[in-house]
Amino acid sequence: MKEVSFKKLTWFDFENPSADDVLYLQENFDIHPLAIEEFITPTMRPKATYYHNCLFLTIHIPLYDVKLRTTYPGELDIVIAKNYLITGHNTSIFQLDEFFNSLVSSEGKRMLHMNKTPAHLLYSLLNILVDSCFPKVDHVIKNLDKIETEIFNGNEKDMVMEISVVKRDILNFRRTLKPQRSILESIIQRECALVPGEIRPYFQDLVGTNVRLWNTLENAKEIIESLEETNNSLLSNKLDMTMKILTIFNAILLPLTVYSNIMSMSVNVPLHRNSSAFWVHVGIMFLVASFTIMLFKKKRWL
């Protein structure tokens, strides 16, 4: 557990909450038992629940796995009461830790962010977490630009896997981000003494930021789908050209194969006693091949 205080406001942060942490919450805070139970129970769905003495929130932060190259949701549980803010998370969230440490080390930061209510502190935290999504979105856009360049440089085969990776990243990002909007809106829409009216426009601004992120991801989704379609078309065209060349090659060889098989029969064939028979037959095969090629060109198959 980490703790930082300023005046009457205290922020407690729990990373990987244990049974001892739960016992500490039960003994030292007047929190509804259901809120404590939800605080330690992982959930895949964000939620906002109002109790008589606290507000419980579960949100998911888009985090990036460098090894798997994809976005995944990092759960953050939040409890707001009269004079304190409690956060809990099973996954390390860099931006949260950095913000918390800045409050610990700087009295000016504490005066700026912890001088009013827990709702004001929560807004500062959520604002940092939402803003941290923009560099991730910029990284996605850079990947799209790289894929586009590689596709038109003739590296379609190499881009098949790259497109799949980026497409998965975008889909996971969208799946994590979209539900958070309803949670932010629920904080604004419902009257609660723990969320003063003066802070509601700021949460509305967070909703607007969420919408901008969503629109950017929607645009990225359309781009990656268009690039995938373009890449598949170019690959299909290359495959068609390869099959066409192989078919023409086989068509040219077919009469030559028939001719050579006839000449190899164990019967008397024309010129079989002639010392120049080999070159004569080679010349005939060359003429047949030339005629076949000319026929294909006339038919515009070449």
Secondary structure, 3 states (H helix, E strand, C coil): CEEEEECCEEEEEEECCCHHHHHHHHHHCCCCHHHHHHHCCCCCCCEEEECCCCEEEEEEEEEEECCCCEEEEEEEEEEECCCEEEEEECCCCHHHHHHHHHHHHCHHHHHHHCCCCHHHHHHHHHHHHHHCHHHHHHHHHHHHHHHHHHHCCCCHHHHHHHHHHHHHHHHHHHHHHCCHHHHHHHHHHCCCCCCCHHHHHHHHHHHHHHHHHHHHHHHHHHHHHHHHHHHHHHHHHHHHHHHHHHHHHHHHHHHHHHHHHHHCCCCCCCCCCCCCHHHHHHHHHHHHHHHHHHHHHHCCCC
